[in-house]
Amino acid sequence: MSVTIKDVARQANVSVATVSRALNGHQNVAEDVRKRVLSVASELRYSPHHAARSLSSRRTNTIGVVLPDLYGEFFSELMRGIDQVARERGLHLLVSSYHGNPREQGDALRAMRGRVDGLLLMSPFVGNADFIAENLAQQMPVVLMNTATPASGHATLSVDGYGGAVTMTRHLAEAGYRRIAFITGPEGNFDASERLRGYRDAMAEVLPGIEPWVLQGDFDEASGHRAGQALLAAPERPDAVFAANDMMALGCLFAFNQAGVRVPADIALAGFDDIPLARYVHPALTTMRVEIAELGARAIRMLLDTANGPAPQASLSPVLVVRESSAGPRGRGEAMPTRSG
């Protein structure tokens, strides 16, 4: 039996009208009452009847953005791109993060219902129809960013992480490096799995007979630092390290600097994303350039421009940017687009 607005009102000990105002983001609701109503609605998994609601509701001129985190240069750049387009179009943003917790992500998505006109979502957890049905409001325009969602029916915008990792691994091998270690991202993360898959496939293609060397990371500086220390403690050190994002590459670089290991003379180093800091460290970091702000800007434009049309599927190709961290005696300076196969 489906949960009704009366059930939410009864459990929250408020009127049906108060529930309606709270869920629709109206201002004339006390904040503690709003939180209680949203909490009860989330607990009961209440979903508004959109056909009835559309008769009386108005546009909020607000776009919801739900991200894994708000920390770090990647998400800062992503939000910069989203915010620029939102301001150009006179829109507000309602932003939430869930810190890698699936339950918190579901809560954040349900809390957006009735408060936003459309939603931008980046999530490694949205991979099945059940999750989408339970947590994404029906009929709300949604663009999924870097999210594994086969046949979801929603618009998607992704970065070709697989092709980017293939390109970087090929570059390092062609530059003469053989023992290429890879620092991967969190388990179960779509970006991490695609970049790891690209690294493995490229190693098998260009360096057959050499076993992939994979260390676990978490897409942050601390995990890159730990991986760098582990590599330095290995019986035989790598001659190149490819980190699945720039933050881990910078943490690894710090570990190498602490140990007096020269980059790239002793060990070459590369990352992925081309965050602003990548070009300003010493040595400047070789990386796969993702136009991060443009990713955010394109995602919100896609949401606004296709709200009433078919759901497009689009992908951005990162570009290889070679800097000093891999351009040692065996390296060479070049820039080339991603090759996926």
Secondary structure, 3 states (H helix, E strand, C coil): CCCCHHHHHHHHCCCHHHHHHHHCCCCCCCHHHHHHHHHHHHHHCCCCCHHHHCCCCCCCCEEEEEECCCCCHHHHHHHHHHHHHHHHCCCEEEEEECCCCHHHHHHHHHHHCCCCCEEEEECCCCCCHHHHHHHCCCCCCEEEECCCCCCCCCEEEEECHHHHHHHHHHHHHHCCCCCEEEECCCCCCHHHHHHHHHHHHHHHHHCCCCCCEEECCCCCHHHHHHHHHHHHCCCCCCCEEEECCHHHHHHHHHHHHHCCCCCCCCCEEECCECCHHHHCCCCCCEEEECCHHHHHHHHHHHHHHCCCCCCCEEEECCEEECCCCCCCCCCCCCEEECCCC
